[in-house]
Amino acid sequence: MKSFVAKKEDVKPKWRVVDAEGQVLGRMAVKVATVLMGKDKPIYTAHVDTGDYVIVVNAAKIKVSGKKGEQKEYQHYTGYPGGQRITTFEEMMEKKPEKVVEMAIRRMLPKNTLGKHMLKKLKVYSGPEHEHAAQKPEVMEL
């Protein structure tokens, strides 16, 4: 009996669309990250990108549980002395709601070059329209 190991040629990625309206950020991000990695498929292989493309629409209408709306913070460092920048969740949702969803999903993917390839298959839009109708994405229920 031989073990099956997927190759790059064996993978035929599909396109899926997720409506984020009314969804809890973390719970939705886990399911999307699982699809991007391909862990929901029987041909999953750890060192091969077996995942599908995912389109997330209505990112501006996502919600968080508890007091995270007021307390959650995002920080980054500019590289200069005193360059630590802190932005709250509410400010990020006003300015860049796509970035909030993208960061939540990115942090659940592998931290290597394979994870970067998986992240390129994620498309996030703040509104209900997307420009990938030609790929005929199927609706993914959460």
C-alpha positions, 0 to 999 in steps of 0.5 A: 500500500502506497501513500498518496502525495499530491503534486502541483499538477494534480491540484485543480483549484476552484473559486469560492465566494464568502459573504462576511455580512454578520459573520464573526471575524475569527470564526469566519477567518478559520474556515477561510484559512482552512480552504486556502490551505486545502485542509478540507480536501482529501488530497491535502499534502502539507508541502503542496498548495492544494487550496482553493481561491476565496473571495470575501465580500461585505468585509465592512459588515463583519462583527466581533464578539465581546468588547473587541470592537473598542479594545482590539488594537493593531500595531506595526513598527515603521523602523524608525526610533519611536515608530510604533504605530497603534490603530484600534479596530474601529479606526481600521474598520472605518479606513480599511475593512478589507485589511482587517479580514486579510490580516486575520486570515493571514495570521492563520496561514503558515509562516513561510513561502507556501503561506505567501502563495496561499495568501495570494489566492485570497481576494477581499472586498468591502462591498458586495461586488467583486470582479471575479464573475468570469471564474464562476465562483461557487457560494461557500456556506459558513 
